[in-house]
């Protein structure tokens, strides 16, 4: 199926309201998680888990935006922000192992109940937050530099530069 069909003004508005929100939350949660000490009690553990899960959901949304797999008719994807979507498909790098693994983990550990969930207190349970943040920032900077300025709100670039 094809993604959403939005006009240039609609894409500008959408990117300002929704794409910016996804990126803003992802970046702020990543910063928060890196700077916050490990929880010492149950209340702090609940808050830490909620922050990690939120980070992963925003990460998952950004990966789907940049590397759409199954596109529904109302989905907004990176290619929508190009007059010729082939430019994006040809210029973006292949999805990295890091992002591919994160996308798979998000399905298994946050969005669905499966027997593939990783047990607590093993090193593999930790999410590589700085590496994931840097990878998404790198890809979003490429996206911003290539996307049509008539379709992408400049606030996205400003957010990446701050």
C-alpha positions as CSV (number, residue, x, y, z in Angstrom):
1,X,0.0,0.0,0.0
2,X,1.0,3.6,-0.5
3,X,1.6,6.0,2.4
4,X,-0.5,9.1,3.2
5,X,-1.0,11.6,0.4
6,X,-0.5,15.0,1.9
7,X,0.0,18.4,0.3
8,X,3.2,20.4,0.9
9,X,1.5,22.7,3.4
10,X,0.1,19.6,5.2
11,X,3.5,18.0,5.3
12,X,5.0,21.2,6.7
13,X,2.4,21.2,9.4
14,X,2.6,17.5,10.1
15,X,6.4,17.7,10.4
16,X,6.2,20.6,12.8
17,X,3.5,19.0,15.0
18,X,4.2,15.3,14.9
19,X,7.6,14.4,13.5
20,X,9.2,17.1,15.6
21,X,7.4,15.7,18.7
22,X,8.7,12.1,18.0
23,X,12.3,13.4,17.6
24,X,12.1,15.8,20.5
25,X,10.8,13.1,22.9
26,X,13.4,10.6,21.6
27,X,16.3,13.0,22.1
28,X,15.1,14.3,25.5
29,X,14.4,10.8,26.8
30,X,17.8,9.6,25.6
31,X,19.5,12.5,27.5
32,X,17.4,11.9,30.6
33,X,18.2,8.1,30.7
34,X,21.9,8.7,30.2
35,X,22.1,11.3,33.0
36,X,19.8,9.7,35.5
37,X,21.4,7.4,38.1
38,X,20.3,3.8,38.4
39,X,17.1,3.3,40.4
40,X,17.5,2.3,44.0
41,X,13.9,1.4,44.9
42,X,10.7,0.2,43.4
43,X,9.2,3.6,42.7
44,X,12.4,4.7,40.9
45,X,12.4,1.4,38.9
46,X,8.8,2.0,37.7
47,X,9.8,5.5,36.5
48,X,13.0,4.2,34.9
49,X,11.1,1.4,33.1
50,X,8.4,3.9,31.9
51,X,11.1,6.2,30.5
52,X,12.9,3.3,28.8
53,X,9.7,2.0,27.2
54,X,8.8,5.5,26.1
55,X,12.3,5.9,24.6
56,X,11.9,2.6,22.7
57,X,8.5,3.5,21.4
58,X,9.7,6.8,20.0
59,X,12.8,5.0,18.6
60,X,10.5,2.5,16.9
61,X,8.4,5.3,15.4
62,X,11.5,7.0,14.0
63,X,12.9,3.8,12.6
64,X,9.6,3.1,10.9
65,X,9.6,6.7,9.5
66,X,13.1,6.3,8.1
67,X,13.0,2.7,7.1
68,X,9.3,1.9,6.4
69,X,8.6,-1.8,5.9
70,X,4.9,-2.2,5.8
71,X,3.2,1.0,4.9
72,X,-0.5,1.7,5.5
73,X,-2.5,4.3,3.6
74,X,-2.4,6.8,6.4
75,X,1.3,6.3,7.4
76,X,3.6,9.2,7.0
77,X,7.1,8.1,6.1
78,X,10.4,9.8,5.2
79,X,9.8,9.4,1.5
80,X,6.8,11.7,1.7
81,X,9.1,14.7,2.3
82,X,10.7,14.3,-1.2
83,X,9.3,15.4,-4.5
84,X,11.0,12.3,-5.9
85,X,11.1,9.6,-3.1
86,X,13.7,7.7,-5.0
87,X,16.2,10.3,-3.9
88,X,15.7,9.2,-0.2
89,X,15.7,5.5,-1.0
90,X,19.0,5.9,-2.9
91,X,20.8,8.3,-0.6
92,X,19.9,6.8,2.8
93,X,22.3,4.1,4.0
94,X,21.0,0.5,4.5
95,X,19.5,0.1,8.0
96,X,22.3,-0.7,10.4
97,X,22.5,-3.8,12.5
98,X,22.0,-1.6,15.6
99,X,18.7,-0.2,14.4
100,X,17.5,-3.5,13.0
101,X,18.2,-5.2,16.3
102,X,16.5,-2.4,18.2
103,X,13.4,-2.6,16.0
104,X,13.2,-6.4,16.6
105,X,13.7,-5.9,20.3
106,X,11.0,-3.3,20.5
107,X,8.5,-5.7,19.0
108,X,9.5,-8.5,21.4
109,X,10.1,-6.6,24.6
110,X,7.9,-3.5,24.6
111,X,5.0,-4.0,22.2
112,X,4.2,-7.7,22.4
113,X,4.2,-10.4,25.0
114,X,6.5,-13.1,23.7
115,X,8.8,-15.8,25.0
116,X,11.7,-13.9,23.3
117,X,11.8,-11.3,26.1
118,X,15.2,-10.9,27.8
119,X,15.3,-11.7,31.5
120,X,16.1,-8.9,34.0
121,X,19.6,-8.4,35.3
122,X,21.5,-9.7,32.3
123,X,23.8,-7.3,30.3
124,X,21.8,-7.9,27.1
125,X,18.7,-6.3,28.8
126,X,20.3,-2.8,28.7
127,X,19.5,-0.6,25.7
128,X,22.5,1.0,24.0
129,X,20.9,4.5,24.4
130,X,23.9,6.7,23.4
131,X,24.6,4.6,20.3
132,X,20.9,4.5,19.3
133,X,20.6,8.3,19.9
134,X,23.7,9.0,17.8
135,X,22.5,6.7,15.0
136,X,19.1,8.3,14.7
137,X,20.6,11.8,14.9
138,X,23.0,11.0,12.1
139,X,20.1,9.6,9.9
140,X,17.8,12.5,10.7
141,X,20.5,15.0,9.8
142,X,20.9,13.3,6.4
143,X,17.1,13.3,6.0
144,X,16.8,17.0,6.9
145,X,19.6,17.9,4.4
146,X,18.0,16.0,1.6
147,X,14.3,16.6,2.2
148,X,12.3,19.3,0.3
149,X,12.3,22.5,2.3
150,X,8.7,23.1,1.0
151,X,7.6,19.9,2.9
152,X,9.8,19.8,6.0
153,X,9.4,22.3,8.8
154,X,12.8,24.0,9.7
155,X,12.2,23.3,13.4
156,X,13.4,19.7,12.8
157,X,16.8,21.0,11.7
158,X,16.9,23.4,14.7
159,X,16.0,20.6,17.1
160,X,18.9,18.5,15.7
161,X,21.3,21.4,16.0
162,X,20.5,22.1,19.7
